[in-house]
Amino acid sequence: MIPFSVKAYLTKPEFVSLSVRRTLTSPIILFFTVIGLVGIILGLLEVAHIIPPIVSVYPTLFMGFYFAIAFPIFNALMAARNYKYGVLSSREVIYTFSEEGLTLEGDGIESTLLFWQAIVRKQRVGKHLLLFTDRVSAFILPIDGLNQTQLDFIRSKVQVGRI
């Protein structure tokens, strides 16, 4: 295939939103968020004396608050910190795809070829494609910057994950 390029840049709010959204799509995190919402609802119903207290109301409210509210806020704060200190997150990067691999170019970024074997997984989150180099680090590309042929090419090179 002829090499093709896509330009990627995320603002801080976009990066934080993407990070929180990706976290909340995890089945385990989604499960605990639902448990947290149930805890908040039960706790509020107990405080309002609509249902009798099962145990002390405060641990129920605390658990609900932590899982449904505090954890997503903590995740957003960590994403904002990662954006600030990340090498690629706050810069415009041009990703060039070829048969050999992926080349990154941008301001302050030394042009390097990353072989396809280094990309371990792909994931689509909203309008973005994430290409992971390990369990947590990923290159973030806009899906609208790629046509179907280019997506099929990436799909053929990175077997694990979904687009």
DRENDRENGU-224888 format. One record per residue: chain; x, y, z of N, C-alpha, C in turn. Coordinates in pm, 1 decimal. Example, Ala and Ser with C-alpha at 12.3 -4.5 7.8 and 13.67 -1.06 7.14 Angstrom:
+----+----------+----------+----------+----------+----------+----------+----------+----------+----------+
! ch !     n_xx !     n_yy !     n_zz !    ca_xx !    ca_yy !    ca_zz !     c_xx !     c_yy !     c_zz !
+----+----------+----------+----------+----------+----------+----------+----------+----------+----------+
!  A !   1319.0 !   -569.0 !    780.0 !   1230.0 !   -450.0 !    780.0 !   1320.0 !   -330.0 !    780.0 !
!  A !   1285.0 !   -225.0 !    708.0 !   1367.0 !   -106.0 !    714.0 !   1290.0 !      3.0 !    787.0 !
+----+----------+----------+----------+----------+----------+----------+----------+----------+----------+
END
This chain:
+----+----------+----------+----------+----------+----------+----------+----------+----------+----------+
! ch !     n_xx !     n_yy !     n_zz !    ca_xx !    ca_yy !    ca_zz !     c_xx !     c_yy !     c_zz !
+----+----------+----------+----------+----------+----------+----------+----------+----------+----------+
!  A !     84.0 !   -118.5 !      0.0 !      0.0 !      0.0 !      0.0 !     88.3 !    124.6 !      0.0 !
!  A !     41.0 !    228.1 !    -63.8 !    111.6 !    355.7 !    -67.4 !    105.1 !    416.8 !     72.3 !
!  A !    217.6 !    465.3 !    124.1 !    215.1 !    527.0 !    257.8 !    114.5 !    642.8 !    264.4 !
!  A !     50.1 !    655.9 !    377.4 !    -44.9 !    765.0 !    398.9 !    -22.0 !    823.8 !    537.2 !
!  A !    -64.2 !    948.7 !    552.5 !    -41.4 !   1020.0 !    677.8 !   -171.5 !   1073.7 !    734.3 !
!  A !   -170.9 !   1091.1 !    865.9 !   -282.0 !   1155.2 !    934.8 !   -224.0 !   1245.0 !   1043.3 !
!  A !   -281.6 !   1363.5 !   1053.4 !   -237.0 !   1461.6 !   1152.8 !   -327.6 !   1450.0 !   1275.2 !
!  A !   -267.6 !   1449.4 !   1393.4 !   -345.6 !   1435.3 !   1516.0 !   -304.7 !   1540.1 !   1618.1 !
!  A !   -404.8 !   1597.4 !   1680.2 !   -383.1 !   1689.8 !   1790.4 !   -510.1 !   1693.6 !   1874.7 !
!  A !   -494.3 !   1680.2 !   2004.4 !   -606.9 !   1689.7 !   2096.1 !   -584.3 !   1805.2 !   2192.1 !
!  A !   -690.1 !   1881.9 !   2217.5 !   -682.1 !   1984.1 !   2320.8 !   -691.1 !   1914.0 !   2456.5 !
!  A !   -660.3 !   1985.2 !   2560.8 !   -665.6 !   1926.3 !   2694.9 !   -806.2 !   1875.0 !   2729.8 !
!  A !   -912.9 !   1952.9 !   2706.6 !  -1046.6 !   1898.8 !   2736.1 !  -1080.9 !   1774.1 !   2653.6 !
!  A !  -1039.3 !   1770.2 !   2527.1 !  -1064.3 !   1652.0 !   2443.7 !   -990.3 !   1531.0 !   2498.5 !
!  A !   -865.4 !   1550.8 !   2539.2 !   -784.5 !   1442.2 !   2593.3 !   -845.0 !   1388.3 !   2723.4 !
!  A !   -885.7 !   1479.0 !   2811.9 !   -945.8 !   1437.6 !   2939.1 !  -1076.3 !   1363.1 !   2914.0 !
!  A !  -1159.7 !   1417.4 !   2825.9 !  -1286.8 !   1352.6 !   2792.9 !  -1265.0 !   1213.1 !   2735.2 !
!  A !  -1169.5 !   1199.7 !   2644.7 !  -1138.4 !   1069.9 !   2584.9 !  -1090.7 !    971.1 !   2690.8 !
!  A !  -1007.0 !   1016.1 !   2782.0 !   -955.3 !    929.6 !   2887.1 !  -1066.4 !    880.8 !   2979.5 !
!  A !  -1152.7 !    971.7 !   3021.1 !  -1263.8 !    933.1 !   3109.0 !  -1359.2 !    839.4 !   3035.7 !
!  A !  -1388.2 !    871.7 !   2911.4 !  -1478.8 !    787.1 !   2831.5 !  -1421.3 !    646.8 !   2813.0 !
!  A !  -1291.7 !    639.4 !   2784.8 !  -1227.4 !    509.1 !   2767.7 !  -1232.0 !    428.9 !   2897.1 !
!  A !  -1209.0 !    495.2 !   3009.1 !  -1213.2 !    427.4 !   3138.1 !  -1353.3 !    375.2 !   3167.3 !
!  A !  -1454.1 !    456.8 !   3139.5 !  -1591.2 !    416.8 !   3170.5 !  -1644.8 !    309.4 !   3076.7 !
!  A !  -1575.9 !    283.1 !   2965.5 !  -1620.2 !    174.3 !   2877.5 !  -1564.0 !     39.3 !   2921.7 !
!  A !  -1473.6 !     40.5 !   3018.2 !  -1420.5 !    -84.6 !   3071.7 !  -1531.2 !   -155.2 !   3150.1 !
!  A !  -1555.5 !   -283.7 !   3124.8 !  -1663.0 !   -353.9 !   3195.2 !  -1648.4 !   -350.7 !   3347.8 !
!  A !  -1528.9 !   -361.9 !   3397.6 !  -1508.1 !   -361.5 !   3542.5 !  -1540.6 !   -224.3 !   3600.9 !
!  A !  -1490.4 !   -119.2 !   3537.7 !  -1516.7 !     16.7 !   3584.9 !  -1665.5 !     48.3 !   3572.7 !
!  A !  -1727.1 !      6.5 !   3464.2 !  -1870.6 !     27.3 !   3445.9 !  -1949.7 !    -42.4 !   3556.0 !
!  A !  -1909.6 !   -163.7 !   3592.0 !  -1974.4 !   -238.4 !   3699.9 !  -1965.6 !   -160.8 !   3831.6 !
!  A !  -1845.7 !   -113.3 !   3865.9 !  -1829.5 !    -40.5 !   3991.6 !  -1901.5 !     94.6 !   3989.0 !
!  A !  -1911.9 !    157.4 !   3873.4 !  -1987.1 !    282.5 !   3863.2 !  -2135.2 !    257.8 !   3889.9 !
!  A !  -2188.4 !    149.4 !   3834.7 !  -2328.4 !    113.6 !   3859.8 !  -2348.0 !     82.5 !   4008.6 !
!  A !  -2254.7 !      9.0 !   4068.1 !  -2261.8 !    -19.8 !   4212.1 !  -2261.1 !    112.3 !   4290.6 !
!  A !  -2178.5 !    206.2 !   4248.3 !  -2173.0 !    336.5 !   4313.7 !  -2304.1 !    411.7 !   4302.9 !
!  A !  -2364.8 !    410.9 !   4184.6 !  -2493.9 !    477.8 !   4167.1 !  -2601.5 !    413.1 !   4253.1 !
!  A !  -2600.8 !    280.9 !   4260.2 !  -2695.7 !    209.9 !   4346.2 !  -2672.0 !    248.7 !   4492.5 !
!  A !  -2545.8 !    257.6 !   4533.2 !  -2513.4 !    297.6 !   4670.2 !  -2563.6 !    436.6 !   4701.9 !
!  A !  -2547.2 !    530.8 !   4608.5 !  -2596.8 !    667.2 !   4630.2 !  -2749.7 !    667.9 !   4642.3 !
!  A !  -2814.2 !    596.8 !   4551.7 !  -2961.8 !    592.2 !   4554.1 !  -3011.3 !    530.0 !   4684.2 !
!  A !  -2955.8 !    414.3 !   4722.2 !  -2997.0 !    349.7 !   4848.0 !  -2968.9 !    439.7 !   4967.6 !
!  A !  -2852.5 !    501.2 !   4968.1 !  -2818.0 !    590.5 !   5079.3 !  -2913.7 !    707.4 !   5090.8 !
!  A !  -2947.1 !    768.9 !   4977.6 !  -3040.5 !    881.4 !   4980.2 !  -3181.0 !    837.3 !   5020.7 !
!  A !  -3223.1 !    719.4 !   4975.1 !  -3353.1 !    666.6 !   5015.7 !  -3356.0 !    638.2 !   5166.1 !
!  A !  -3244.4 !    592.0 !   5220.4 !  -3236.2 !    567.4 !   5364.8 !  -3237.8 !    698.4 !   5442.8 !
!  A !  -3165.1 !    799.5 !   5394.5 !  -3162.9 !    930.1 !   5461.6 !  -3301.9 !    993.9 !   5460.0 !
!  A !  -3373.9 !    976.6 !   5348.7 !  -3508.5 !   1032.7 !   5337.0 !  -3613.1 !    947.4 !   5409.2 !
!  A !  -3570.8 !    839.3 !   5472.5 !  -3659.4 !    747.8 !   5547.5 !  -3767.1 !    684.7 !   5458.9 !
!  A !  -3733.1 !    667.3 !   5331.3 !  -3824.6 !    599.3 !   5239.7 !  -3808.4 !    448.4 !   5254.5 !
!  A !  -3686.9 !    403.7 !   5276.9 !  -3660.8 !    262.0 !   5306.7 !  -3588.2 !    255.4 !   5440.5 !
!  A !  -3607.1 !    145.7 !   5513.1 !  -3538.0 !    135.0 !   5641.9 !  -3387.9 !    111.8 !   5620.0 !
!  A !  -3305.0 !    166.5 !   5707.3 !  -3160.7 !    145.9 !   5693.3 !  -3123.6 !     -2.2 !   5708.1 !
!  A !  -3043.0 !    -50.7 !   5614.6 !  -2995.8 !   -188.9 !   5618.6 !  -2878.7 !   -195.8 !   5715.2 !
!  A !  -2784.9 !   -109.6 !   5695.2 !  -2671.9 !    -89.2 !   5786.2 !  -2660.9 !     61.8 !   5803.1 !
!  A !  -2551.8 !    108.3 !   5852.1 !  -2533.6 !    252.5 !   5864.3 !  -2536.5 !    315.5 !   5725.4 !
!  A !  -2602.7 !    427.6 !   5713.8 !  -2620.8 !    492.8 !   5585.1 !  -2490.8 !    553.5 !   5532.5 !
!  A !  -2401.9 !    594.5 !   5619.7 !  -2282.6 !    666.2 !   5575.8 !  -2184.6 !    582.3 !   5494.3 !
!  A !  -2158.9 !    456.7 !   5532.4 !  -2072.1 !    376.3 !   5443.7 !  -2133.4 !    354.4 !   5304.8 !
!  A !  -2264.7 !    340.0 !   5299.3 !  -2331.8 !    322.0 !   5170.5 !  -2314.9 !    446.3 !   5084.1 !
!  A !  -2337.6 !    564.4 !   5143.4 !  -2320.4 !    689.3 !   5069.1 !  -2175.0 !    710.9 !   5029.0 !
!  A !  -2083.1 !    678.9 !   5121.6 !  -1941.1 !    696.3 !   5090.2 !  -1900.4 !    607.4 !   4973.6 !
!  A !  -1940.7 !    480.3 !   4978.0 !  -1907.6 !    387.1 !   4869.4 !  -1966.4 !    436.9 !   4737.2 !
!  A !  -2091.2 !    480.4 !   4741.0 !  -2155.1 !    531.1 !   4620.4 !  -2085.8 !    654.2 !   4567.3 !
!  A !  -2053.0 !    747.7 !   4656.7 !  -1983.4 !    869.8 !   4616.9 !  -1848.2 !    836.2 !   4555.9 !
!  A !  -1775.4 !    745.5 !   4619.0 !  -1641.6 !    712.3 !   4568.7 !  -1648.5 !    651.7 !   4428.7 !
!  A !  -1730.0 !    548.9 !   4410.5 !  -1732.4 !    478.3 !   4282.1 !  -1799.6 !    557.4 !   4170.8 !
!  A !  -1902.0 !    634.5 !   4201.6 !  -1976.6 !    702.8 !   4095.9 !  -1929.1 !    844.5 !   4069.1 !
!  A !  -1867.0 !    909.0 !   4167.8 !  -1829.7 !   1049.4 !   4150.2 !  -1679.7 !   1071.2 !   4165.6 !
!  A !  -1622.1 !   1029.6 !   4276.9 !  -1480.8 !   1058.5 !   4304.4 !  -1387.1 !    988.5 !   4206.5 !
!  A !  -1414.1 !    863.0 !   4174.5 !  -1324.7 !    791.0 !   4084.4 !  -1318.3 !    854.8 !   3945.9 !
!  A !  -1433.0 !    889.8 !   3882.5 !  -1422.5 !    958.8 !   3752.2 !  -1352.2 !   1094.2 !   3762.2 !
!  A !  -1373.7 !   1166.7 !   3871.4 !  -1305.0 !   1295.2 !   3888.4 !  -1154.9 !   1272.2 !   3902.6 !
!  A !  -1116.1 !   1172.4 !   3981.8 !   -974.7 !   1138.7 !   3997.5 !   -913.9 !   1100.4 !   3863.1 !
!  A !   -987.7 !   1023.7 !   3783.8 !   -940.8 !    984.7 !   3651.2 !   -921.3 !   1106.8 !   3561.7 !
!  A !  -1012.6 !   1201.9 !   3567.9 !  -1001.6 !   1324.2 !   3487.9 !   -880.1 !   1406.6 !   3530.8 !
!  A !   -855.6 !   1414.7 !   3660.1 !   -738.8 !   1488.6 !   3709.9 !   -608.4 !   1422.8 !   3666.0 !
!  A !   -604.3 !   1290.3 !   3668.8 !   -485.0 !   1217.7 !   3623.2 !   -463.8 !   1237.3 !   3473.2 !
!  A !   -572.3 !   1238.2 !   3396.2 !   -560.8 !   1260.1 !   3251.8 !   -508.9 !   1401.4 !   3223.6 !
!  A !   -556.1 !   1499.4 !   3299.0 !   -507.7 !   1637.1 !   3280.5 !   -359.0 !   1646.4 !   3312.8 !
!  A !   -316.0 !   1576.1 !   3416.2 !   -173.8 !   1572.7 !   3452.2 !    -92.4 !   1504.6 !   3342.3 !
!  A !   -142.7 !   1393.2 !   3291.0 !    -73.0 !   1321.3 !   3184.0 !    -64.1 !   1406.8 !   3058.0 !
!  A !   -166.6 !   1484.2 !   3029.8 !   -164.1 !   1572.5 !   2912.8 !    -52.6 !   1675.8 !   2927.5 !
!  A !    -41.4 !   1730.0 !   3045.8 !     58.5 !   1834.2 !   3071.2 !    200.5 !   1780.9 !   3056.6 !
!  A !    224.2 !   1660.4 !   3108.2 !    360.1 !   1606.2 !   3110.1 !    388.7 !   1506.3 !   2998.4 !
!  A !    287.4 !   1468.7 !   2920.6 !    306.8 !   1371.5 !   2813.2 !    389.2 !   1428.3 !   2699.1 !
!  A !    467.4 !   1341.5 !   2636.7 !    553.6 !   1383.7 !   2526.4 !    471.4 !   1414.1 !   2401.7 !
!  A !    373.0 !   1330.4 !   2370.3 !    297.1 !   1347.0 !   2246.1 !    158.1 !   1406.2 !   2265.4 !
!  A !    104.4 !   1400.0 !   2385.7 !    -35.8 !   1435.9 !   2405.5 !    -67.5 !   1581.4 !   2374.0 !
!  A !     21.9 !   1672.7 !   2403.0 !     -8.3 !   1814.6 !   2383.2 !     55.4 !   1872.9 !   2257.1 !
!  A !     98.6 !   1787.3 !   2166.6 !    163.0 !   1833.8 !   2043.4 !     89.3 !   1782.0 !   1921.0 !
!  A !    105.7 !   1856.1 !   1812.1 !     52.9 !   1808.1 !   1685.8 !    151.9 !   1707.0 !   1629.7 !
!  A !    101.3 !   1588.7 !   1598.5 !    186.2 !   1480.7 !   1549.4 !    131.9 !   1433.2 !   1415.1 !
!  A !    223.6 !   1407.2 !   1322.2 !    185.5 !   1350.1 !   1192.7 !    229.1 !   1204.2 !   1194.7 !
!  A !    130.7 !   1115.0 !   1181.4 !    156.4 !    971.6 !   1178.4 !    154.2 !    927.6 !   1032.9 !
!  A !    262.6 !    863.0 !    988.2 !    270.0 !    812.2 !    852.0 !    273.5 !    660.1 !    858.3 !
!  A !    177.8 !    597.7 !    790.5 !    163.7 !    452.1 !    788.9 !    224.2 !    396.2 !    660.9 !
!  A !    300.1 !    287.8 !    676.2 !    358.5 !    220.9 !    559.7 !    360.4 !     71.0 !    587.7 !
!  A !    407.5 !     -5.8 !    490.8 !    417.2 !   -150.7 !    509.0 !    511.8 !   -187.2 !    624.6 !
!  A !    615.4 !   -107.0 !    645.9 !    714.4 !   -135.9 !    750.9 !    661.4 !   -104.8 !    889.6 !
!  A !    583.5 !      3.1 !    901.7 !    535.0 !     42.8 !   1032.4 !    479.6 !    183.3 !   1033.4 !
!  A !    495.9 !    247.4 !   1146.4 !    439.3 !    378.0 !   1173.2 !    551.8 !    475.7 !   1201.9 !
!  A !    550.4 !    590.2 !   1133.4 !    650.5 !    694.0 !   1155.9 !    582.7 !    813.7 !   1219.5 !
!  A !    644.7 !    867.4 !   1324.2 !    592.2 !    984.2 !   1393.2 !    679.8 !   1103.6 !   1362.1 !
!  A !    615.6 !   1214.9 !   1332.6 !    688.1 !   1339.2 !   1307.1 !    611.9 !   1453.0 !   1372.8 !
!  A !    686.1 !   1551.9 !   1418.5 !    622.8 !   1668.9 !   1476.5 !    725.1 !   1760.5 !   1539.0 !
!  A !    678.1 !   1872.6 !   1588.0 !    764.4 !   1971.4 !   1650.7 !    827.8 !   1912.4 !   1776.5 !
!  A !    959.0 !   1907.5 !   1778.0 !   1030.8 !   1854.1 !   1893.6 !   1030.8 !   1702.6 !   1902.9 !
!  A !    986.2 !   1636.5 !   1796.3 !    981.6 !   1489.9 !   1795.3 !   1076.2 !   1440.8 !   1687.3 !
!  A !   1171.2 !   1359.2 !   1726.5 !   1263.3 !   1301.9 !   1629.5 !   1188.1 !   1197.7 !   1547.1 !
!  A !   1196.8 !   1208.8 !   1416.3 !   1127.3 !   1116.4 !   1328.1 !   1181.0 !    974.4 !   1347.6 !
!  A !   1091.0 !    885.4 !   1390.2 !   1130.7 !    747.3 !   1415.9 !   1029.0 !    651.5 !   1356.8 !
!  A !   1079.4 !    537.7 !   1312.8 !    993.6 !    432.6 !   1259.2 !    963.3 !    333.4 !   1371.0 !
!  A !    835.8 !    309.9 !   1392.3 !    790.1 !    211.7 !   1489.5 !    734.2 !     93.9 !   1410.0 !
!  A !    797.2 !    -21.6 !   1422.0 !    753.9 !   -138.9 !   1346.6 !    618.1 !   -187.3 !   1395.2 !
!  A !    544.0 !   -251.8 !   1306.0 !    408.7 !   -298.0 !   1338.6 !    406.3 !   -392.3 !   1458.2 !
!  A !    511.9 !   -468.3 !   1480.3 !    514.9 !   -560.5 !   1593.8 !    508.3 !   -486.2 !   1727.4 !
!  A !    545.3 !   -359.1 !   1728.0 !    543.1 !   -279.2 !   1851.2 !    401.8 !   -232.1 !   1886.7 !
!  A !    310.1 !   -237.2 !   1791.0 !    170.5 !   -201.3 !   1817.8 !    100.4 !   -328.1 !   1862.8 !
!  A !     58.2 !   -333.7 !   1989.2 !      4.7 !   -457.5 !   2045.4 !   -146.8 !   -469.4 !   2036.9 !
!  A !   -215.9 !   -354.0 !   2020.1 !   -361.7 !   -359.5 !   2019.7 !   -417.7 !   -229.1 !   1965.8 !
!  A !   -539.9 !   -236.6 !   1913.9 !   -609.7 !   -117.6 !   1867.2 !   -746.1 !   -110.5 !   1934.6 !
!  A !   -796.4 !     12.0 !   1950.9 !   -927.9 !     30.2 !   2011.5 !   -990.0 !    158.4 !   1958.5 !
!  A !  -1117.6 !    151.1 !   1928.1 !  -1190.6 !    270.8 !   1886.2 !  -1266.8 !    325.0 !   2005.8 !
!  A !  -1250.1 !    453.4 !   2031.8 !  -1323.8 !    521.3 !   2138.0 !  -1383.1 !    647.5 !   2075.9 !
!  A !  -1511.7 !    644.9 !   2050.8 !  -1577.5 !    759.6 !   1988.3 !  -1521.9 !    784.6 !   1849.7 !
!  A !  -1470.8 !    905.6 !   1828.3 !  -1416.8 !    944.0 !   1698.0 !  -1266.2 !    927.2 !   1692.6 !
!  A !  -1210.7 !    844.0 !   1779.3 !  -1065.7 !    826.9 !   1784.8 !  -1026.5 !    680.0 !   1778.6 !
!  A !   -911.1 !    656.5 !   1719.1 !   -850.7 !    524.3 !   1713.4 !   -727.0 !    526.9 !   1801.6 !
!  A !   -718.8 !    434.1 !   1894.9 !   -603.7 !    424.6 !   1983.4 !   -519.7 !    305.8 !   1940.0 !
!  A !   -391.4 !    328.7 !   1917.5 !   -296.8 !    222.4 !   1883.4 !   -202.0 !    207.4 !   2002.1 !
!  A !   -214.4 !     96.7 !   2073.5 !   -141.1 !     75.3 !   2197.4 !     -3.8 !     14.1 !   2172.5 !
!  A !     95.2 !     66.2 !   2245.0 !    229.8 !      8.9 !   2242.1 !    255.8 !    -74.4 !   2366.5 !
!  A !    170.8 !    -62.8 !   2467.6 !    171.3 !   -148.1 !   2586.7 !     31.4 !   -139.7 !   2647.5 !
!  A !     15.0 !   -182.8 !   2771.6 !   -119.5 !   -187.1 !   2830.5 !   -184.4 !    -49.8 !   2847.3 !
!  A !   -104.2 !     55.8 !   2864.6 !   -161.7 !    187.2 !   2892.9 !   -124.3 !    296.6 !   2793.5 !
!  A !    -14.8 !    283.3 !   2723.4 !     32.3 !    388.6 !   2632.7 !    -23.0 !    366.5 !   2492.3 !
!  A !    -78.4 !    474.7 !   2436.2 !   -139.5 !    462.3 !   2303.9 !   -119.9 !    589.9 !   2223.8 !
!  A !   -114.6 !    572.9 !   2093.0 !   -118.7 !    684.7 !   2000.4 !   -266.2 !    709.8 !   1970.6 !
!  A !   -306.5 !    835.6 !   1970.5 !   -447.3 !    870.1 !   1950.2 !   -462.3 !    936.8 !   1814.1 !
!  A !   -541.5 !    873.4 !   1728.4 !   -561.7 !    922.1 !   1591.6 !   -708.5 !    954.9 !   1568.8 !
!  A !   -737.5 !   1058.6 !   1491.3 !   -877.9 !   1087.2 !   1457.8 !   -927.0 !    989.3 !   1350.9 !
!  A !  -1040.2 !    926.1 !   1376.1 !  -1097.1 !    831.5 !   1279.0 !  -1136.0 !    905.0 !   1150.5 !
!  A !  -1187.3 !   1029.9 !   1161.8 !  -1229.9 !   1099.7 !   1040.8 !  -1113.4 !   1137.2 !    950.7 !
!  A !   -990.1 !   1123.7 !    998.7 !   -873.8 !   1148.9 !    914.4 !   -834.2 !   1028.8 !    830.5 !
!  A !   -907.9 !    918.2 !    846.0 !   -875.8 !    793.6 !    774.9 !   -996.7 !    746.6 !    695.2 !
!  A !   -970.6 !    697.6 !    573.3 !  -1080.6 !    639.7 !    496.1 !  -1088.9 !    489.2 !    524.2 !
!  A !  -1187.6 !    423.6 !    465.8 !  -1210.9 !    281.6 !    494.7 !  -1093.9 !    193.4 !    450.5 !
!  A !  -1032.1 !    223.4 !    338.8 !   -917.1 !    145.9 !    290.8 !   -801.0 !    156.8 !    389.7 !
!  A !   -778.5 !    276.4 !    439.4 !   -671.5 !    297.0 !    536.2 !   -701.7 !    225.8 !    668.2 !
!  A !   -827.4 !    230.3 !    712.1 !   -865.9 !    157.2 !    833.6 !   -848.2 !      6.4 !    814.9 !
!  A !   -883.5 !    -43.8 !    697.3 !   -864.5 !   -186.7 !    668.4 !   -716.1 !   -222.7 !    669.9 !
!  A !   -632.1 !   -133.8 !    619.6 !   -487.9 !   -157.3 !    621.9 !   -438.0 !   -167.5 !    766.7 !
!  A !   -479.8 !    -73.1 !    851.2 !   -439.5 !    -76.8 !    993.0 !   -493.6 !   -202.6 !   1059.2 !
!  A !   -617.4 !   -237.7 !   1027.9 !   -679.5 !   -358.3 !   1083.6 !   -599.3 !   -483.2 !   1046.5 !
!  A !   -545.5 !   -485.2 !    924.8 !   -468.7 !   -602.7 !    880.8 !   -331.2 !   -609.3 !    949.2 !
!  A !   -277.6 !   -495.5 !    986.6 !   -145.1 !   -492.4 !   1049.6 !   -150.9 !   -512.8 !   1200.8 !
!  A !   -258.2 !   -467.4 !   1264.1 !   -274.2 !   -482.7 !   1408.8 !   -393.1 !   -573.5 !   1431.1 !
!  A !   -366.0 !   -699.1 !   1460.3 !   -470.2 !   -800.6 !   1466.1 !   -558.7 !   -792.0 !   1589.9 !
!  A !   -501.2 !   -749.7 !   1703.4 !   -573.7 !   -752.5 !   1829.4 !   -650.3 !   -622.2 !   1848.0 !
!  A !   -776.0 !   -633.5 !   1890.0 !   -857.6 !   -515.2 !   1916.0 !   -961.9 !   -494.4 !   1809.7 !
!  A !  -1028.4 !   -379.5 !   1819.6 !  -1137.2 !   -350.5 !   1725.5 !  -1126.8 !   -206.4 !   1677.1 !
!  A !  -1182.3 !   -186.3 !   1559.5 !  -1193.4 !    -49.4 !   1505.8 !  -1340.8 !    -22.8 !   1486.4 !
+----+----------+----------+----------+----------+----------+----------+----------+----------+----------+
END
